[in-house]
Amino acid sequence: LETAKSIADGMAGKAGTPETLEIMKRLVEDVVTVSERGILDAILLLLTRAKILAEGAGAGPLAALIERRIPLPAGSRVVLVVSGGNQDLDRLSRWILEGVS
């Protein structure tokens, strides 16, 4: 990628290795994208409802559900892996006040 700027910097790598690509080809079933706003909404939902501070990449799975990027049949049970509490609070407050771009 030319640029890889994101609130989810842990998922915004510019390039991967051939070894990682081969592993992903074997194991990954699907890839979805989410918006920067969706990630921020997920971070804030986790913080206010669950009292969990997640970084952008860690809130990505919840953002995918919020934005309905993953089809789920009614009554489904879902487990999300939420990781990374290494959130810069100054950046987070700026995103809340000014939005993300």
Secondary structure as UniProt FT lines:
FT   HELIX           9..11
FT   HELIX           18..27
FT   HELIX           36..45
FT   HELIX           46..50
FT   HELIX           56..66
FT   TURN            67..68
FT   TURN            74..75
FT   HELIX           89..98
//
